[in-house]
């Protein structure tokens, strides 16, 4: 079992939780929001735009906002990065966060600075998964290779398998996302993800996870809801089921 977990953790770190398109945004203030609706900010792991959420069908009383990634600073921690991202959120009004994969980790870090009414993470982890020093060192070694970028960005049977891209639509999405990946951001985030040491689950956090997720195996996390047959792209491939859960959970908080 230990060997399996180490292998799974290495695959998780190497292929990344979150590789995606990073059309970086400048740090900017939050935009005006509709006070009659619940403001929900979505943080994508697989794509810096809303493509990974494109199949969701959310209720009209949810005001959807998509957080845009910014370029990381040299040796920046996830906590510090979250502190810069938060400028896109109107914290003067009640808000909730929905984060996929890497976005779920950043949502947890944001909760240490601001106080969202609720965090929903999908295909992610609520705390740091222990990774040995050996595997951290191995990851750094691999990422230092000039071949790391092309390998991590390639769309093939292996990446389709580990991301759970099972349909032509999801394969096309993943291929486009990997093609647009910013390699420097990817390498930074891989190292930061592997060394994330958050020990306590954020308050008011709800975790959705697929039982067929190969990037973050379900036995390594403690989800509140498990999606049967769901892979790492469950938010895209099982969008109807995810939508129903989100509409129900997001409606349970005070408006």
N, C-alpha and C positions, 0 to 999 in steps of 0.2 A: 504493500500500500504506500509506504514511504517513497519507494522508487517511482510509483505511478504519479504521486503528487509532485515530486521533483520534476518529472518529465512534463507534467501538465503545466507547472509553473514556468518552466523554461519556454514551452511553446507559447504560453500566454505572454511572456515578456518579449520573446523574439518576434512574433507576428504582430504584437501590439494589441492593446485593448481598443484602439481608437483610430487607427490610421484613417485619414480622410482628406478631403479637400480643405486647404487652409488659405482662403483668400482673405488675408489678414485685414482686420478692421483697425482703424486708428482708435486710440482710447477716446471715448466720447461719452458725454453725459446721457442719462436715460432719456427716452423719448416720452412725450405726453401719453397718458393712458386713459382709458375710459373708466371713470370711477364707478360706473354702474355694473361693471363686470369684475370677476375675479381675475387678477393679473397673474398669468402663468408664464414663466420664463423657461424656455426649452434649451438645453445644452446638449449638442450633438457630439457623439464620439465619432460616428462614421459620416463625416462630412461637415464642413463649417456652415453650410447653408441648411435649408429645411428639407433637403431631398430624402433623408432617412425617415422623416416624419410624414412624408407626402401621402401615405396611404391611410393615415389616421382620420377618423371622422369624429370631431369633437363638438360638444354642445355649443350653441350660440352664446350662452352666458359666460363662456370662457374667453378671455382676451389673451390671445397667443402672441408671445414675443420670442424671437430667436436671438440668443446670445451669439455674438460673432467673436471668434478667437482673435487675439492680438499676438504679435511676435513676442516670444519669451525673451527675457533678459539673460545675460550670461550667468550660468549657475543658479538661476532663479528656482526657488522652491515652489511646490504646488500651492502652498498657503499664500505666498507672496503674489503669485500669479492670480489667484482667486481674488485677492485684494484689489487688483487692477481691473479685473473683469467686472467687478461689482458696480463700477461706474455706469454700466449699461442698465442697471436695475433701479427703478423708482422705489426706494426703501421707505419713503414717507407714507406709502399706502400698503395695505396687506398684499402679500404676494406668495406664490408657491413656485417650486422648482421641479422640473422634470429633466433628469439627466440620463443619457444612454452611455454605457461603457465609461470611457474617460470622463465624459460629461457628468456622470454620476459622482465620480470622485471629486471633481471640481465643485459640484453642488454641495457636497458634504463640507468642503473647506469654506465655501461661502457662508454656510450656516454658523461657522465659528465667528464670523464678523457681523453679519446681519442675522435677523431672526425670521426666516420664512415660516409661514403657517404650517407648511408641509413640504417634505421632499419625497419625490417618487423617483427611484432609480430603476433602470431597466438594463439587464445584461451587464451588470456592474458589480461592485463590491462596496460594502458599507464601511469596511475597515481594511487596513493594509494586510495583505497576505504575506506571511513570512517567507522571505527568499534568502537563501544562504549567501554568505559572502562570496563563495565560489561562483555561484551563478550570476551574482552581480558583476563580478570581475569578468566572467565569460561574456556576458552581455556587452560590457564596455569594449572588450577585445573585438567582438564581432562587429560592433557598430563603428569601430575605428577603421574597418576595412573599406576600401573604395568600392567593393562589390556589394556592400550592405544595402545601400540605397536601391539599386536596381532589383535586388532580390526581394526586399520588403515591399516594393511597389509593383511587383509582377502579379498579374492575375492568371491563375492556372488552377489545375485540379486540386492542388493542395490548399491554396487560399480559399477556393470555393468551399472546400470541405470544412476547414476550420472556422470560417465565418458563417457557415450554414447557409450559403447561397444555393438554394435548391431549384429555383425557377429561372427561366430566361430573363425575367424582369429584374430579379435580385442580382443575377450574375452581371447583367449589363450595368446596373447601378454600382456594384462593387468594382467592376473594371474601371468605370469612369472615375470613381472616388480614388482608387489607388493610383491611377494615372496622374491625378491632380495633386497628389500628396506633396507637401513641402518636406523634403528630406531632413533638413536641419531641425524643423519642429518635431518631426517624428523621432529623431534620435534623442533630442532633449527629453521628450515626453516618455520614451521607453525607459531611460535611466531614472527619471523622477518617479515613474510608476513602480519600478522595481524596488525603490528605496522608500516608498510611502509607508509611514509608520503610524498612521492613525489607529488608535487602539479602541476607542469607544465609538459606538454607533451614534450618529447624530439623532437629536430628538425629533419626534414626529416624522420619522423616515419610514417609507413603505417600499419594499423591494420586490420587483417582478423579475423572474428569471426563467429561462427555458431549460427543460430537463435534458436537452440535447446540445447544449452550448459546449463546444469543444475549446474555445478560447478561455473561458472561465467555467470550468466544470462545476455543476451544481453542488457537488459534494464538498466543494471548497468554500462555499458561502452559505448564508442562512436566509434565504428568501421568504417572504410572507406569502407569495403566490407563485406557483410553478406552472409554466405553460407547457402542456404536453406536446412533445415534438418540436418545441421551440429551440432554435439555434441562436447564435449571437445576433443575427438579424431578425429576431422575433418581432421587433417593433415594426418592421417592414413587411415580413411574410405573414405574420399572424395579427395584422393590423386591426381586424374587426374585434378580435378578443381583447387586444390591448386597449382599443378605444373604449370598449364597454367598461373595462376596469378603471381607466382614467376618468371617464365621465362620472362614474359612481364615487370614486375617491375624491376627486377635486370638488365635488358638490357637497362633501361632508364637512368642509371647513366653513367657518363663519365668513359671510360676505361683508 
